[in-house]
């Protein structure tokens, strides 16, 4: 029984990370992997961090000679297809980039994006650097020490959840 409860709680933690957010069960702060969503103006989620292959900071010189910065995002095959269909149907609208529930960018869709890459421009160097970090922060980016700490945090949270579910808290 205890093992089944533990497995269920771990699945809930993985599937519904909001249950164990920094404001959650015991209030400790930890490095939560970002949840990235690309949404349309109507709120439909069209892409997620699972569709991102890479995000890279780029710079270019505009027509008056000023240095400008942008982020080039490359999507996987499924993301490429979804992006082409969604952007083609929503030209002129905003595509919101949401990280952990907060909008970090909202570029306007100027045309159907069919090549599996989109460029987010009109942002400062600092905004571009932050966006690249948010879009590319994957589990492989963590040190072994950070991963061990995350597992320990998870064990503590599971223990508290187990006590609450079994009425011992």
C-alpha positions in Angstrom: 0.0 0.0 0.0 2.8 2.4 1.0 4.6 1.7 -2.3 1.5 2.3 -4.3 0.8 5.6 -2.6 4.4 6.6 -3.2 4.2 5.8 -6.9 1.0 7.7 -7.2 2.4 10.7 -5.5 5.5 10.7 -7.6 3.4 10.6 -10.7 1.3 13.5 -9.4 4.5 15.4 -8.8 5.7 14.8 -12.3 2.4 15.3 -14.0 1.1 18.1 -11.9 4.2 20.0 -10.7 2.0 22.9 -9.5 1.1 20.7 -6.5 4.7 20.9 -5.3 5.5 24.5 -6.3 7.8 26.7 -4.3 4.7 28.0 -2.5 3.5 24.5 -1.9 3.7 21.9 0.8 6.6 22.9 2.9 7.6 26.2 1.3 11.2 25.4 0.4 12.5 27.0 -2.8 14.0 24.7 -5.4 15.0 24.8 -9.0 11.9 23.9 -10.8 12.3 23.0 -14.5 10.6 25.6 -16.6 7.3 24.7 -18.2 7.2 26.5 -21.6 4.0 27.0 -23.6 3.3 28.8 -26.8 -0.3 30.0 -26.9 -2.6 31.8 -29.3 -4.6 34.9 -28.4 -7.7 32.6 -27.8 -5.7 30.7 -25.1 -5.1 27.6 -27.1 -1.8 26.0 -26.3 -0.1 25.0 -29.6 3.4 24.1 -28.5 5.4 23.3 -25.4 9.0 23.0 -24.3 8.8 19.4 -25.5 8.7 20.7 -29.1 11.8 22.9 -28.8 15.0 21.5 -30.3 17.0 24.6 -29.7 16.9 28.3 -29.0 19.8 30.6 -30.0 20.6 34.3 -29.5 21.3 36.0 -32.8 22.2 39.6 -33.7 21.9 41.6 -36.9 22.2 45.2 -38.1 19.0 46.9 -38.9 18.4 49.2 -41.9 19.8 52.2 -40.0 22.9 50.4 -38.8 21.8 49.7 -35.2 22.7 46.3 -33.6 19.5 44.3 -32.9 19.0 41.1 -31.1 16.6 38.2 -31.6 16.1 34.6 -30.6 15.9 31.8 -33.2 13.8 28.9 -31.9 13.9 25.6 -33.8 11.1 23.1 -33.3 10.9 19.3 -33.8 8.9 17.7 -36.6 5.6 17.6 -34.7 6.1 21.2 -33.6 6.9 22.3 -37.1 3.6 21.0 -38.4 1.6 22.5 -35.6 3.4 25.8 -35.9 2.7 26.0 -39.7 -1.0 25.3 -39.3 -1.5 27.5 -36.3 0.4 30.5 -37.5 -1.2 30.3 -41.0 -4.6 30.5 -39.4 -3.7 33.3 -37.0 -1.7 35.9 -39.0 -1.8 39.3 -37.3 -2.4 37.9 -33.9 0.0 37.5 -31.0 1.6 34.2 -30.0 2.2 34.3 -26.3 5.3 32.6 -24.8 4.5 31.5 -21.3 7.1 30.2 -18.9 5.9 28.8 -15.5 2.6 30.6 -16.0 4.1 34.0 -16.8 4.2 35.6 -20.2 7.8 36.3 -21.2 7.2 37.4 -24.8 4.3 38.0 -27.2 5.5 38.3 -30.8 3.1 39.1 -33.5 2.5 36.5 -36.2 3.4 38.1 -39.5 3.1 35.1 -41.7 2.7 31.3 -41.6 5.9 29.8 -40.1 6.5 26.7 -42.2 10.2 26.0 -41.8 10.1 24.8 -38.2 12.0 27.9 -37.0 10.7 31.2 -35.7 12.5 34.4 -34.9 11.5 36.5 -31.9 12.7 40.0 -32.5 12.2 43.5 -31.1 13.8 42.6 -27.8 16.9 43.8 -25.9 20.1 41.8 -25.5 19.1 41.1 -21.9 15.6 39.9 -22.9 17.1 37.7 -25.6 19.6 36.1 -23.2 16.9 35.4 -20.6 14.5 34.0 -23.2 17.2 31.6 -24.5 17.9 30.5 -21.0 14.2 29.9 -20.2 13.6 28.0 -23.5 16.7 25.8 -23.3 16.9 24.9 -19.6 16.7 21.1 -19.7 17.5 18.4 -17.1 20.9 17.8 -18.7 21.8 21.4 -17.7 21.8 20.5 -14.0 24.8 19.2 -12.1 24.7 15.9 -10.2 24.5 17.8 -6.9 21.5 19.8 -8.1 19.7 16.7 -9.3 20.4 14.9 -6.0 19.0 17.9 -4.1 15.9 17.8 -6.3 15.4 14.1 -5.5 15.8 14.8 -1.8 13.3 17.6 -2.0 10.9 15.3 -3.9 11.3 12.6 -1.1 10.5 15.2 1.5 7.4 16.4 -0.4 6.2 12.9 -1.0 6.5 12.1 2.7 4.4 15.2 3.6 1.9 14.4 1.0 1.7 10.8 2.1 1.0 11.9 5.7 -1.6 14.3 4.5 -3.4 11.7 2.4 -3.3 9.1 5.1 -4.6 11.6 7.7 -1.4 11.8 9.8 -0.5 15.4 9.2 
